[in-house]
Structures are given as structure tokens and as C-alpha cells.
Amino acid sequence: MENALTVESVITFLLLLIQIPATAILLSRLVKGPRRLPPLEAQQPTPELLGTVSVVVPTLNEALRISPLLSGLSRQSYEVREIIVVDSNSQDGTPDLVKTAQQQDPRFRLMTDDPLPANWVGRPWALHNGFLHSSEASQWFLGMDADTQPDPGLVASLVKTAAAQEYDLVSLSPQFILQYPGECLLQPALLMTLLYRFDPAGITTEQPERVMANGQCFLCRRSVLAAVGGYNSARSSFCDDVTLARHIAAQGFKVGFLDGAKVLKVRMYEGAVETWKEWGRSLDLKDASPPAQVWGDLWLLSAVQGLPLLVVLSCLLISLNPLLLGLNVFLLVIRFAMLLAIAPSYDRKDAQGGWLFWLSPLADPIAVLRIFISALHTPKEWRGRTYN
């Protein structure tokens, strides 16, 4: 009995040592929430915005999901000067869809970026090419992914907000479209790994190494992008959006990350398996962060997201320390409160098993495990391309 009590005491001490500082860090971020900028609302353009934005879309075999984006971009008004689709030799008919859109809207332009140079990842290479071929008369560069679905008024709202807040670069968190049971359970848990590590959307982060960004909708002043050499600083990164944003922030420019759930939707991956494989392998952000930061974030995620459910269940089974139980119940309360807060960031109206969204905290240990796995491996294949 004495040995058992000693082991229990050691386990309790170690868990508290791991979890208490991490909880303090998490709370220091969450308390910033009331100061965040509100979600973007669609706006109408005004005359000074005429032709100020060049949109660049990188594509590789996107025929099954690019149509909503093409339609949404056509509904943007005169603030959009041109829409350049940079295709990486798609074999599924993607270029044909773009050509069809071009017949209805002459702002569309199709180009290819092959061959892929050594030391470049496909996505930043495509965006870099689009930037180099975009009009110098545009004041803003807007990178958008093929899986996004922009509402009318998105671009005008984005540019007006950037000007009002004096951002040099601003990106948006979208509203995620869920369809299948597995992803309803897993995807919110994976998203939570980001929310725990960074300031809330709508808060300007002062430390460049803690800046967050989303390349699905990524607006940057053309002059700033030119000053940093386009996407060169992110050429070998599998999270080029965060890598480039942090590089730009480190040069002294103002970077923002805002809530765009009211103006932008995205259908990222089909089902839990694809979500696990494709999104999970870049969420560690190791290409944008020094190793110490990556492992510090893994400690934080383990302490405040991965462990609480397991510790509470263990406490109920073997009656561990009440202080330890109370701390982890508190962390679970925070987790469910955050789930309620992010509910508007999900479109579940047509989802099969959409109610599983509310059980997504059960997937937290698995989500944290996925980040660990990703941190230990360098991707060798991405969107149909193989890298050495």
C-alpha cells in the first residue's frame, strides 16, 4: 500500500508539474478573446478599390471541387482586376473548367508552372509564379485555394478591413463544411490543436514566431510581397502560409489573422481518413518554427488537450488526487466552452452524424497524437507530387 501511494504521489506530482504551467499559458491566451476584432461581414466595394486586387489560385487536379470557387470569384466586383489560375499540369480537366469560366468572365487567366524547380514545394511555387505574372498596377495580392467558397463581398471586405487596421498581410479562418461522421468527430479536435497554441483570430500577435496565417485566403500588399522576394522564404515549406507570414512579420510589417466564417467557406477533405492524412501532417508547423517551439507546443497540447480526458477517466477508476481531478475537469470545461465558441465556424446542416461535432473532445488524444506523428516525419508526397 505504501509503495502504491508513493507511485500515485509521484504520478500526481509529475502531471501537475506538466499541466499547471500549460494551463496558465492557455488562460493567458484565452483572456485576450474579448479584445478580438469581430468576424468580417460582406461589404460592397467603393470607387477607390477599382482594380486593386490580383487573385492567384494554385491548382493541381481540382476538378471535383473548384467550381464553387470559380463561381464565387466571378461574383466579386470591380475591386478584382484579374484572377490568375496557376495550374500544375492537372490531368482531371481542371484547366477546362477554368477556360469555361474565362468565357463568362475575362478576368480569368490560366497559366502553368511546370517544371517544378529543385528545393521548391508545388504550392508556394505556383503562388510565386502567379505573383510574378500578376499586374504591377494591383495594390494587393490575394492567394486563394481551390477548395474555398467565397461569398460576394469577400474581397471588398478583406481589403477595406486591411486598410482600416493598417495590415500589410491578413488572412482568414473560414467556416468549415462537414459532411461525414468521422470528420465531424476528428476535424474539430485537429482544429483545436491550433486554437490552443495561438492567440484568438482577431488579435494582432506581437511576436513574429507566434503569428498564425491561413493560405486559403491570404491577402498581402503587393509592395510588401515584392520586398521579401515573393514566396522565396517559404519555397521548401509544407506550411508556406505560416512560414511566409512569420517572415513578413519579422521584417516589421503588420500581420493579421481574422475570423472569416461569415464570408468564406471551405470543404477541405473528404472524410476522416483524408483529414487525418492530408491536414494532420502539416499542423505541427515545423517548417515555420524552430524545434524548441515545436516541442514546446507539443508539451502544451499534451498537457491541456491530450491528457485531461484520460486523467479524468483514470481518477474515476483509481481515485487519484482531488487537485489533479479538479484541474482536469476544469480543462474539460474549457474545452467544451471552446467547442461552443467555434460552432459558428462549422457548416453541419448537410452533415451525416453532425451531432458528433459535440463529441469531438473525445478525439482530442488522437488529434494530439497526430501532431506528434507529424512532428517526427517530413512529408515525402503532397497532392500527387513526390519530394525527396
N, C-alpha and C positions, 0 to 999 in steps of 0.2 A: 504493500500500500504506500509506503514511504517513497519507494522508487517511482511508483506511478504518479504520485503527487509531484515529485521532483521533475519528471518528464513533462507533466502537464504545465507546471510553472514555467519551465524553460520555453515550451511552445508558446504559451501565452505571452511571455516577455518578448520573444522574437517577433510574434505577429504584431503586437502593439508597437514595437520599435519600427517595424516596417510601415504600419498603417497610419499611425498618428501624424507623422510629418507629411505624408502624402495627402491625408485628409485636409491638413492645413493649407497645402498648396491648392488643392481643388477648391476649397472655400474661397481662397483669395481671388480665384478667377471668377467664380460664380457671383460674387458680390458686385462685380462690375456690370452685371446684366442690366440693372435698371438704367444705366447710362448709355446703353447702346442706341444707335440710330434705328428708327423704325423700319420695317420692311419697305422695300421700294414699291411704289404704285405706278401703274402705266401713266405716261404723260404724252401730251401732244407736242410735236416739235414747234419751235419758233424760228423766225427767218434767219437768225444768226447761226443756226445749226446747218444750214444748207450745205450739203456735200462735205461734211466734216469727218465722216467715218468711212474707213475701208474695212470691210468684213472679210476675214480669211477663215476658210473651213478646210481642215485636213481630212482626207478620206482614204480609206482602204477597204473595199468590199462592204459598203454601207447600204446597199440597195434595199435591204429589208427595213431600214429604219430612218433613212434620210428624208423621206418625203415630207413629214411634218416640219422639219427644219426649213426645207426649201420653200414651203408654203408660208411659214411664219416670217421668213426673211423678206419674201415678196410683199408682205403686208406692212413692213416698216416703211416709213415715209421718206421724205426728201433729205433727211439727215444722212442717209446711207448713200454714199457716192458709188460704191462698187461692191460686188460680192464675188470674191475670188475663191473658187473651189480648187484646192491643190490635191490632185489625185495621185496615189502611189501605185499606178498600174493595176487598178481594180479589175477583176475578172468576172464580176457578177452583174454587170450592167449599170453600175453607179454612174459612169460618165454619161450614159444615155439619158438617165433621169435629169442630170444637170443640163444637158443640151435641150431637153424638152422645156425645162424651167426657163432657159435662156430665150426661147422663142416667145414666151409670155412676158419676160422681164429682162430687158437688155443690160441691166446692171450685173447680171451673172456672167462670169468668165471662168472657163475651165482651162487648167494647165496641169502638166505633170511634173514630177520632181525626180524621176529616175535619172541616173542611178543613185543609190544611197551611198554617200562617201563613208570611208572608214571613220570610226570614232563618233558617228552620229547615230542617234536613235531616230526612227522614222518620223514620229510625231513632231519633235522640235525641228527636224529638217524640213518638213512640209510647211510648217508655220514660218520658218525663216525664209523659205523661198517665196511664200506669199507676201511676206513683208517687203522683200527686195523688189517684187514686181508690183507692189501697190503704188497708188498715186501719191506723189510727194505733196500734192495740194491738200490731202486729207490731214486733219489735225490729230485724229485718233485712229489707232489700230485696234480692231476687235476680233479676237480669236474665238471661234465657237465650234463646238463639237457636233458631229453628225447626229448624235442621239438626243440633242436638245430640241425643245419645242417652245420657241419664243412667242409670247403674246404681242399683239400690236401695241406699240408704245414702249416696248422694252428698251430699244436703243436710245430713244429720246430721253427716257427717264434716267438711263445709265449715264449718259453724257451730262445731262443737267445736274445730276447728283454729284458727279465727279468735279464739275466746275464749281458748284456751290461749296463743296467740302475741301476744295483745292487738292484733290487727289491727283497724283501722276499716274497711278495704276489702281484699278479697282476691279475686283471680281465678285461673283455672286454665288451664294449657295442656292440651289434650286429646290423645287418641290419634286420629290422622287415618286415615280409611278410604280406601284407594286402590283403584281398580277398573280403570283403563285404562293402557296402556303409556306414553302421552305424559305423563300426570300423575305416573306413577311416576318418571319422569326429571326433570320440571320442578319438581314441588311441593316435594321436599326441598331443592332448590337455592334456591328462594324462601324457605323457612323458615330456611335457613342465614343469609340476609341479616339476619334478626332476631337469631339466636343470636350472630353476630359483633359486633353493635352493643351488646348489653345484657348485664348480669350473668346468670348461670345462674338458671333457675327454682329457687326455694327460698332465694335470697339476698335479704335486705332491703336495698334500694338506698337510700342516704342522700341522694342528690341528686335532688330532685323532677323535674328536667328529664331524668333518665335512667330514671325509673320506667317499667316496662312493664306492660301490662294486656291482658286479653282479654275482650271484651264477650260472648263466647259463654256464659260462666259467670262472673258478676260480682256478688259479694256485698258489700253495704255496710250499715253501721249506718244505720238509718232517721234517727236524730237527726243524723248527720253529713250525710247527703244533704239533709235539710231545712235544715241550717245553711248549705249552699253554694247553696241555691236550686234543688235538683233538677238537671236536666240543662241549665240555662241557660248555663253556661260552655262547653258543648260543642254548643250548638244549631246552629251552622253548620259543624260538623266532620264530615268523612267518616271520621275515625278517632275517634269520640266516646268510645270506651272509654279510650284512652290520654290524650286531652285532659282528660277528667273526672278520671281517676286522678291525673294530674300536678297538676291544680288542687287536688284534695283534699290531696295530699302537700304542696303549697306552703303550705297552711293549717296545717301542723304535725301532721296526722293520719298514722297509720302505715298504709302500703300494702304489701301483699304480692302476689307472683306465684308460684304453686306448680305443681308437676307433678301434673296430674290424670289422667294417662294410664290409670291403673288403675280410674278411676271414671266417666270421661266419654269418649265417642267422638263424632266429628263427620264428617259427609260434606258437605264444603263445596261443591265444584264438580264438574261433570261433564266430565271430560276436560281436556287441556292447554290448549285454546283458551280455555275459560271460566275456567280457573285463571289464565291469563295476563291476561285482560281484567279479571275481577272482583277477584281478590285483588291482582294486581300493581299496580293503580292506587292502592291505599291504603297499601302497605308502606313508602313513603317517610316516612310520618308527618309530612308537612309542616304539617298542620293543628294538630299538637300541639307543634311545635318551631320555634324561631327559625331563620331562613335559615342562619345561621352553623353551627348544629348539623346541619342537613340536609346542607349541603355538606361539613362535616367527616366525617359518616358516609359520604357518597359517596366521599370520598377513602379512608377506611378500607376500605370494601368493594372498591374498585378494587384497592387495594394487596394485600389479604390473601385475597381471594376471586376477583376477576375476572382478575387478572394471572398468578397462579402457573402455571396450566396452559399459558397462552400463552407465558410466558417459558421454561419448561422445554422446550417443543417448539422454540422458537427457538434455545435453547442447543444442543440436539441437532443442529439443522440447520446452524447457522453458528458454533458453538463460541465462545459468549460467555464472559465472565469466570466462573471456577470459583466465586468467592464468591457471585456472583449466582445461579448454578445451585444451589449448596448451600442458599441461603436459600429458594429457591422449592420445592425438593424438600422441605425442612423444612415449609413451609406446606402442601404437598400431603399430607404425612404427618399433620399436624394435622387437615386436612380429612377424611381417611378415618377418623381416630380419632373425630372428632366424629360422623361418619356412623354408626359402630358404636355410639356412645353414644346416639344418638337413635333407633336401630332399634326399641326398645320403644314409641316414640311413634307407630308406624305399624301398622295392621292391613292386611296384604297377603295374607291367606290366600286370598281370593277374587279377587285382582287378576289381570288378564291382563298377562303380562310383568312380574310383581312383581320379578323379578331385576334389572330396570332401575333399581330403587332404588339398588343398589350402584354403578351407573354415573352417578348423579346429579351427581357433581363435574364431569362433562363439560359439564353445563348451567350451570355457575357463571358463565361470561362472559355468557351470555344473561340469567341472573337479575339480574346486576348492571346490565346494560343496561336491563332492565325498570324497575329502581328509578330510574335516570337519567331515563327517559322519563316516569315518573310524577311525578318531582320538577319537571319542566318544564311539566306540564299540570294544570289544575284540572278535576276531573270535571264534566261537564255533565249526565250521566244516571246514575242509580243505582237498580237494582232496579225498573225500569219507570217511574221518575219523572224528569222533566226539570227541571234547575235553571238559572237564568240566571247 
